Amino acid sequence: MARGLTAVIEKWGRWYVAYVEEIPGVNTQGRTLAEARRNLKEALQFVVEENRRIADKMRSPAARRALETKRGNNPKKKHCNIPL
């Protein structure tokens, strides 16, 4: 199921400040609009991956093994591909 996220990019002086409305902590800046977009995509990927890592640590060992099997035993697999 595809989900839409709202990327907000505002110009503040010489900088572009960017954040994702729906996910706290996904914010960044850039000197150009393109740099702000790239940085925002990277910040979003980092937050999603880190949240998954934290959630995985909280699961029981049996639940972790089941999830790894479902994911194909590839913990570095990218699960997030959201174009900005």
Short mmCIF file of the C-alpha atoms (twelve columns), coordinates in Angstrom:
data_MODEL
# 
_entry.id   MODEL 
# 
loop_
_atom_site.group_PDB 
_atom_site.id 
_atom_site.type_symbol 
_atom_site.label_atom_id 
_atom_site.label_alt_id 
_atom_site.label_comp_id 
_atom_site.label_asym_id 
_atom_site.label_seq_id 
_atom_site.Cartn_x 
_atom_site.Cartn_y 
_atom_site.Cartn_z 
_atom_site.pdbx_PDB_model_num 
ATOM 1  C CA . MET A 1  0.000  0.000   0.000  1 
ATOM 2  C CA . ALA A 2  1.488  3.331   -1.052 1 
ATOM 3  C CA . ARG A 3  1.350  6.164   1.443  1 
ATOM 4  C CA . GLY A 4  1.802  9.830   0.840  1 
ATOM 5  C CA . LEU A 5  3.879  12.010  3.118  1 
ATOM 6  C CA . THR A 6  3.906  15.784  3.188  1 
ATOM 7  C CA . ALA A 7  7.324  17.328  2.591  1 
ATOM 8  C CA . VAL A 8  7.413  21.004  3.553  1 
ATOM 9  C CA . ILE A 9  10.267 23.131  2.238  1 
ATOM 10 C CA . GLU A 10 10.507 26.810  3.168  1 
ATOM 11 C CA . LYS A 11 13.098 29.423  2.314  1 
ATOM 12 C CA . TRP A 12 14.565 31.090  5.411  1 
ATOM 13 C CA . GLY A 13 17.072 33.728  4.392  1 
ATOM 14 C CA . ARG A 14 19.759 32.008  2.324  1 
ATOM 15 C CA . TRP A 15 18.711 28.506  3.437  1 
ATOM 16 C CA . TYR A 16 15.940 26.089  2.583  1 
ATOM 17 C CA . VAL A 17 14.495 24.382  5.652  1 
ATOM 18 C CA . ALA A 18 12.665 21.104  5.067  1 
ATOM 19 C CA . TYR A 19 10.658 18.672  7.172  1 
ATOM 20 C CA . VAL A 20 8.085  15.880  6.884  1 
ATOM 21 C CA . GLU A 21 4.868  16.857  8.653  1 
ATOM 22 C CA . GLU A 22 3.783  13.330  9.589  1 
ATOM 23 C CA . ILE A 23 7.058  12.095  11.133 1 
ATOM 24 C CA . PRO A 24 8.654  14.030  14.009 1 
ATOM 25 C CA . GLY A 25 12.429 14.307  13.752 1 
ATOM 26 C CA . VAL A 26 12.601 14.268  9.953  1 
ATOM 27 C CA . ASN A 27 13.962 17.735  9.284  1 
ATOM 28 C CA . THR A 28 16.966 19.219  7.568  1 
ATOM 29 C CA . GLN A 29 18.238 22.186  5.589  1 
ATOM 30 C CA . GLY A 30 20.165 22.963  2.425  1 
ATOM 31 C CA . ARG A 31 21.631 25.929  0.608  1 
ATOM 32 C CA . THR A 32 19.670 25.029  -2.524 1 
ATOM 33 C CA . LEU A 33 16.240 23.520  -3.042 1 
ATOM 34 C CA . ALA A 34 17.818 20.399  -4.568 1 
ATOM 35 C CA . GLU A 35 20.185 19.991  -1.607 1 
ATOM 36 C CA . ALA A 36 17.303 20.355  0.862  1 
ATOM 37 C CA . ARG A 37 15.318 17.672  -1.001 1 
ATOM 38 C CA . ARG A 38 18.292 15.277  -1.033 1 
ATOM 39 C CA . ASN A 39 18.955 15.884  2.650  1 
ATOM 40 C CA . LEU A 40 15.276 15.384  3.508  1 
ATOM 41 C CA . LYS A 41 15.152 12.053  1.699  1 
ATOM 42 C CA . GLU A 42 18.284 10.940  3.552  1 
ATOM 43 C CA . ALA A 43 16.859 12.106  6.907  1 
ATOM 44 C CA . LEU A 44 13.612 10.239  6.252  1 
ATOM 45 C CA . GLN A 45 15.442 7.026   5.388  1 
ATOM 46 C CA . PHE A 46 17.601 7.344   8.497  1 
ATOM 47 C CA . VAL A 47 14.639 7.900   10.854 1 
ATOM 48 C CA . VAL A 48 12.619 5.017   9.380  1 
ATOM 49 C CA . GLU A 49 15.596 2.622   9.535  1 
ATOM 50 C CA . GLU A 50 16.454 3.684   13.090 1 
ATOM 51 C CA . ASN A 51 12.845 3.270   14.234 1 
ATOM 52 C CA . ARG A 52 12.819 -0.236  12.731 1 
ATOM 53 C CA . ARG A 53 16.093 -1.061  14.478 1 
ATOM 54 C CA . ILE A 54 14.697 0.097   17.818 1 
ATOM 55 C CA . ALA A 55 11.466 -1.842  17.266 1 
ATOM 56 C CA . ASP A 56 13.460 -4.974  16.369 1 
ATOM 57 C CA . LYS A 57 15.406 -4.731  19.653 1 
ATOM 58 C CA . MET A 58 12.142 -4.614  21.598 1 
ATOM 59 C CA . ARG A 59 10.756 -7.787  20.009 1 
ATOM 60 C CA . SER A 60 11.192 -11.223 21.526 1 
ATOM 61 C CA . PRO A 61 13.906 -13.431 19.974 1 
ATOM 62 C CA . ALA A 62 11.280 -15.666 18.337 1 
ATOM 63 C CA . ALA A 63 9.489  -12.668 16.805 1 
ATOM 64 C CA . ARG A 64 12.842 -11.314 15.578 1 
ATOM 65 C CA . ARG A 65 13.694 -14.597 13.852 1 
ATOM 66 C CA . ALA A 66 10.281 -14.693 12.166 1 
ATOM 67 C CA . LEU A 67 10.694 -11.116 10.952 1 
ATOM 68 C CA . GLU A 68 14.217 -11.775 9.621  1 
ATOM 69 C CA . THR A 69 12.885 -14.781 7.700  1 
ATOM 70 C CA . LYS A 70 10.089 -12.639 6.263  1 
ATOM 71 C CA . ARG A 71 12.584 -9.923  5.252  1 
ATOM 72 C CA . GLY A 72 14.899 -12.460 3.650  1 
ATOM 73 C CA . ASN A 73 17.617 -12.301 6.344  1 
ATOM 74 C CA . ASN A 74 18.907 -9.040  4.931  1 
ATOM 75 C CA . PRO A 75 19.016 -6.484  7.770  1 
ATOM 76 C CA . LYS A 76 20.522 -3.844  5.464  1 
ATOM 77 C CA . LYS A 77 17.659 -4.087  2.991  1 
ATOM 78 C CA . LYS A 78 16.096 -0.719  2.239  1 
ATOM 79 C CA . HIS A 79 12.408 -0.724  3.114  1 
ATOM 80 C CA . CYS A 80 11.701 2.894   2.287  1 
ATOM 81 C CA . ASN A 81 11.673 4.433   -1.163 1 
ATOM 82 C CA . ILE A 82 9.773  7.699   -0.968 1 
ATOM 83 C CA . PRO A 83 10.424 10.170  -3.764 1 
ATOM 84 C CA . LEU A 84 10.509 13.799  -2.674 1 
# 
